[in-house]
């Protein structure tokens, strides 16, 4: 059975290019190193090293094995650093996948300050479908996203299938963003019947919605032939400024756009002036039956406070 010390011997031999030199640096006998390498080769049925007139060189499979060996030793050292020192202060984890929101960075900063920076933050801003994939695939512990009345049922089925749990936090109407060249720029609101002839920009549409649009299956008030899908705020700004496009967002994205001096954000309403019926729901998701870390719990608490304002 492979032992960590055998991997350490192999790595040292690879660094030195010589069993003799490696034995000297490790203060072990040359036969011990030779036996360790032979044991690894027998266990995995591969040839790791070839002898040369100047020492040894790795085979192609040996070079590949070396990278895995380094990963194993590195992981072992990390385990020791985190769990092996009884008097050490553990570094907590805060791992988030999120759509783009204006509150995200301030909340992360607050959590780091409260924990005196003893927290590793991993944050990815991605589309909604990727948020779910990252939480399911264990590259994020918390996912923050938006669902609407029109896709809520389908979304909940996806949540159940992937053994995730969803927590809805707040609701928002629809806001329209535009640059100064838009005819609606000086308005305080815009009616849904007025927008159909204009170019529209969608932020963070996931693969599933884009596929529906491609197949002509997307049921939306927006004319699909005039829709551009973007994954970044900067791309949306370009099309608003250069093509007069309109961008539709919930209130939790307003702060990202309103800081731009030439961007105007107003509510979308029905023809009678009442609120547009499409409602956005802000929610966070996690894997079922798994606890969040202390910083992650604090982040969720701060998030709830923020969106309730």
C-alpha positions as CSV (number, residue, x, y, z in Angstrom):
1,X,0.0,0.0,0.0
2,X,1.4,3.4,-1.0
3,X,2.7,5.6,1.8
4,X,3.3,9.3,1.7
5,X,7.0,8.9,2.4
6,X,7.3,6.9,-0.9
7,X,5.8,9.8,-2.8
8,X,8.2,12.2,-1.0
9,X,11.2,10.0,-2.0
10,X,10.0,10.0,-5.6
11,X,9.5,13.8,-5.7
12,X,13.0,14.3,-4.3
13,X,14.6,11.9,-6.9
14,X,12.8,13.8,-9.6
15,X,14.2,17.1,-8.3
16,X,17.7,15.8,-8.0
17,X,17.8,13.7,-11.1
18,X,19.8,11.1,-9.2
19,X,19.0,8.5,-6.6
20,X,22.4,8.9,-5.0
21,X,22.0,12.7,-4.6
22,X,18.4,12.3,-3.3
23,X,19.6,9.8,-0.7
24,X,22.2,12.3,0.5
25,X,19.7,15.1,0.9
26,X,17.1,12.9,2.6
27,X,19.7,11.2,4.9
28,X,18.4,7.8,3.9
29,X,20.2,4.9,2.2
30,X,20.2,4.5,-1.5
31,X,18.7,1.0,-1.3
32,X,15.8,2.4,0.7
33,X,15.0,4.9,-2.1
34,X,15.3,2.2,-4.8
35,X,13.0,-0.1,-2.8
36,X,10.4,2.7,-2.4
37,X,10.4,3.4,-6.2
38,X,10.1,-0.3,-7.0
39,X,7.2,-0.6,-4.6
40,X,5.4,2.3,-6.3
41,X,6.1,0.8,-9.8
42,X,4.8,-2.6,-8.7
43,X,1.6,-1.2,-7.0
44,X,0.6,0.9,-10.0
45,X,2.1,-1.3,-12.7
46,X,4.0,1.5,-14.4
47,X,7.7,2.4,-15.0
48,X,8.5,5.7,-13.3
49,X,12.3,6.0,-13.8
50,X,14.9,5.0,-16.3
51,X,18.6,4.8,-15.4
52,X,21.1,6.9,-17.5
53,X,24.8,7.4,-17.4
54,X,24.2,10.6,-15.5
55,X,21.6,9.3,-13.0
56,X,17.9,8.8,-13.7
57,X,15.2,10.3,-15.8
58,X,11.5,10.1,-15.6
59,X,9.4,8.2,-18.1
60,X,6.4,9.9,-19.7
61,X,4.1,8.1,-17.2
62,X,6.6,9.0,-14.5
63,X,6.2,12.7,-15.3
64,X,2.4,12.4,-15.1
65,X,2.6,10.5,-11.8
66,X,4.9,13.2,-10.4
67,X,2.2,15.9,-10.8
68,X,-0.3,13.7,-8.9
69,X,2.2,12.9,-6.2
70,X,2.8,16.6,-5.7
71,X,-0.9,17.2,-5.3
72,X,-1.2,14.4,-2.7
73,X,1.7,15.8,-0.7
74,X,0.4,19.3,-0.9
75,X,-3.1,18.2,0.3
76,X,-1.5,16.3,3.1
77,X,0.4,19.3,4.3
78,X,-2.8,21.4,4.1
79,X,-4.6,18.9,6.3
80,X,-1.8,19.1,8.8
81,X,-1.8,22.9,8.8
82,X,-5.5,23.1,9.3
83,X,-6.3,20.2,11.6
84,X,-2.9,19.1,13.0
85,X,-2.1,22.1,15.2
86,X,-4.3,22.2,18.3
87,X,-3.5,25.8,19.2
88,X,-3.9,27.3,15.7
89,X,-6.7,29.5,14.7
90,X,-8.6,27.8,11.9
91,X,-9.2,29.8,8.7
92,X,-12.9,29.6,7.8
93,X,-14.3,29.3,4.3
94,X,-16.8,31.6,2.5
95,X,-17.6,30.1,-0.9
96,X,-20.3,31.8,-3.0
97,X,-21.6,31.6,-6.6
98,X,-23.8,34.5,-7.5
99,X,-25.5,36.4,-10.2
100,X,-24.4,40.0,-10.4
101,X,-25.8,42.2,-7.6
102,X,-24.9,45.6,-6.2
103,X,-24.8,44.5,-2.6
104,X,-22.4,41.5,-3.0
105,X,-19.0,43.1,-2.5
106,X,-20.0,45.1,0.6
107,X,-21.3,42.0,2.3
108,X,-18.2,40.1,1.6
109,X,-16.1,42.9,3.0
110,X,-18.1,43.1,6.2
111,X,-17.7,39.3,6.8
112,X,-14.0,39.5,6.3
113,X,-13.6,42.4,8.7
114,X,-15.7,40.7,11.4
115,X,-13.5,37.6,11.2
116,X,-10.3,39.7,11.1
117,X,-9.5,38.4,7.7
118,X,-9.2,34.8,9.0
119,X,-11.5,33.6,6.2
120,X,-10.8,32.3,2.7
121,X,-13.3,33.9,0.3
122,X,-14.1,32.3,-3.0
123,X,-16.6,34.2,-5.1
124,X,-17.8,33.7,-8.7
125,X,-20.2,35.9,-10.5
126,X,-21.9,33.7,-13.1
127,X,-25.3,33.1,-14.7
128,X,-28.1,31.4,-12.9
129,X,-27.6,28.0,-14.3
130,X,-24.0,28.0,-13.4
131,X,-24.8,29.1,-9.8
132,X,-26.8,25.8,-9.4
133,X,-24.0,23.8,-11.1
134,X,-21.4,25.2,-8.7
135,X,-23.4,24.5,-5.6
136,X,-24.3,21.0,-6.8
137,X,-20.7,20.3,-7.8
138,X,-19.3,21.5,-4.5
139,X,-17.3,24.4,-5.9
140,X,-19.6,26.8,-4.0
141,X,-21.5,26.3,-0.7
142,X,-24.0,29.2,-1.3
143,X,-25.7,30.2,-4.5
144,X,-27.5,33.6,-4.9
145,X,-29.8,34.0,-7.8
146,X,-33.1,35.4,-9.1
147,X,-36.2,33.4,-10.2
148,X,-39.4,34.8,-11.6
149,X,-43.0,33.8,-11.5
150,X,-42.8,32.5,-15.0
151,X,-40.0,30.0,-14.3
152,X,-40.4,29.3,-10.6
153,X,-42.0,25.9,-11.0
154,X,-39.4,24.7,-13.4
155,X,-36.7,26.0,-11.2
156,X,-38.0,24.2,-8.1
157,X,-38.0,20.9,-10.0
158,X,-34.4,21.5,-10.8
159,X,-33.6,22.2,-7.2
160,X,-35.3,19.0,-6.0
161,X,-33.6,16.9,-8.6
162,X,-30.2,18.2,-7.5
163,X,-30.8,17.7,-3.7
164,X,-30.6,21.4,-3.1
165,X,-32.7,23.6,-0.9
166,X,-33.9,27.2,-1.8
167,X,-34.6,30.1,0.6
168,X,-36.5,33.0,-0.9
169,X,-35.7,36.4,0.7
170,X,-37.3,39.3,-1.1
171,X,-39.2,40.4,-4.2
172,X,-38.7,43.1,-6.8
173,X,-40.5,44.6,-9.7
174,X,-38.9,45.2,-13.1
175,X,-36.7,48.3,-13.9
176,X,-35.6,49.5,-17.3
177,X,-32.1,50.9,-17.8
178,X,-31.1,53.2,-20.6
179,X,-28.4,55.5,-21.8
180,X,-28.8,59.2,-22.7
181,X,-29.6,58.5,-26.4
182,X,-32.8,56.6,-25.4
183,X,-36.1,58.5,-26.0
184,X,-37.2,57.4,-22.5
185,X,-34.2,58.9,-20.8
186,X,-36.0,61.8,-19.1
187,X,-39.0,59.8,-18.1
188,X,-39.9,58.6,-14.6
189,X,-41.4,55.4,-15.8
190,X,-42.0,53.5,-19.1
191,X,-45.0,51.5,-20.2
192,X,-44.7,47.9,-21.4
193,X,-46.5,48.7,-24.7
194,X,-43.9,51.4,-25.5
195,X,-40.8,49.1,-25.6
196,X,-41.6,46.4,-28.2
197,X,-39.9,48.2,-31.1
198,X,-36.5,48.7,-29.3
199,X,-33.4,46.6,-29.0
200,X,-33.3,44.7,-25.7
201,X,-30.4,43.5,-23.6
202,X,-30.6,40.5,-21.2
203,X,-28.1,40.1,-18.4
204,X,-27.0,36.7,-17.1
205,X,-29.4,34.6,-19.1
206,X,-28.5,31.0,-18.4
207,X,-27.9,28.2,-21.0
208,X,-31.4,26.8,-20.6
209,X,-33.2,30.2,-21.4
210,X,-30.8,30.9,-24.3
211,X,-31.5,27.5,-25.7
212,X,-35.3,28.2,-25.5
213,X,-34.8,31.5,-27.3
214,X,-32.7,29.8,-30.0
215,X,-35.5,27.3,-30.6
216,X,-38.1,30.0,-30.6
217,X,-39.6,28.6,-27.5
218,X,-39.1,31.5,-25.1
219,X,-42.4,33.1,-24.0
220,X,-41.6,36.7,-23.2
221,X,-42.9,40.2,-23.7
222,X,-39.7,41.0,-25.5
223,X,-39.4,40.4,-29.3
224,X,-36.8,37.6,-29.4
225,X,-35.4,39.0,-32.7
226,X,-34.3,42.1,-30.9
227,X,-32.7,40.5,-27.9
228,X,-29.0,40.5,-27.1
229,X,-27.8,38.2,-24.3
230,X,-24.8,39.4,-22.3
231,X,-22.9,38.1,-19.3
232,X,-21.2,41.3,-18.1
233,X,-22.4,44.8,-17.1
234,X,-19.8,46.3,-19.4
235,X,-21.3,44.6,-22.4
236,X,-24.8,45.8,-21.5
237,X,-23.5,49.4,-21.1
238,X,-22.0,49.2,-24.6
239,X,-25.2,48.3,-26.3
240,X,-27.2,50.8,-24.2
241,X,-24.8,53.6,-25.2
242,X,-24.1,52.7,-28.8
243,X,-27.4,51.1,-29.9
244,X,-29.9,52.6,-27.6
245,X,-30.8,49.3,-26.1
246,X,-32.9,48.8,-23.0
247,X,-31.8,46.6,-20.1
248,X,-34.3,45.0,-17.7
249,X,-33.2,44.4,-14.1
250,X,-34.5,43.8,-10.6
251,X,-33.8,46.4,-7.9
252,X,-30.8,44.5,-6.5
253,X,-28.8,45.4,-9.7
254,X,-29.7,49.1,-9.8
255,X,-26.6,50.2,-7.9
256,X,-24.3,48.7,-10.5
257,X,-25.9,50.8,-13.2
258,X,-26.8,54.0,-11.4
259,X,-23.2,54.8,-10.6
260,X,-22.7,55.4,-14.3
261,X,-23.4,59.1,-14.9
262,X,-25.2,58.6,-18.3
263,X,-27.4,55.7,-17.3
264,X,-31.0,56.2,-16.1
265,X,-33.1,53.6,-14.3
266,X,-36.9,53.7,-14.1
267,X,-39.7,51.3,-13.3
268,X,-41.5,49.3,-16.0
269,X,-45.3,49.6,-15.6
270,X,-48.5,48.4,-17.4
271,X,-50.4,50.8,-19.6
272,X,-52.7,51.8,-16.7
273,X,-49.7,52.8,-14.6
274,X,-49.8,49.8,-12.3
275,X,-46.8,47.6,-11.5
276,X,-45.6,45.3,-14.3
277,X,-46.8,41.8,-13.4
278,X,-43.5,40.0,-13.7
279,X,-42.0,39.6,-10.2
280,X,-38.4,38.8,-9.5
281,X,-37.6,36.7,-6.4
282,X,-34.2,36.9,-4.7
283,X,-33.2,33.6,-3.3
284,X,-30.2,31.7,-1.9
285,X,-29.5,27.9,-2.3
286,X,-27.4,25.4,-0.6
287,X,-27.0,21.6,-0.6
288,X,-29.5,19.7,1.6
289,X,-28.4,18.4,5.0
290,X,-25.1,20.3,5.0
291,X,-24.2,23.0,7.5
292,X,-22.8,26.3,6.4
293,X,-19.5,27.6,7.9
294,X,-19.7,30.4,10.5
295,X,-18.7,33.1,7.9
296,X,-21.3,31.7,5.5
297,X,-24.0,31.8,8.2
298,X,-23.0,35.4,8.9
299,X,-23.1,36.3,5.2
300,X,-26.7,34.9,4.9
301,X,-27.7,36.9,8.0
302,X,-26.2,40.1,6.5
303,X,-27.9,39.4,3.2
304,X,-31.3,39.0,4.8
305,X,-30.8,42.4,6.6
306,X,-29.7,44.1,3.4
307,X,-32.5,43.0,1.2
308,X,-35.2,43.8,3.8
309,X,-34.2,47.4,3.8
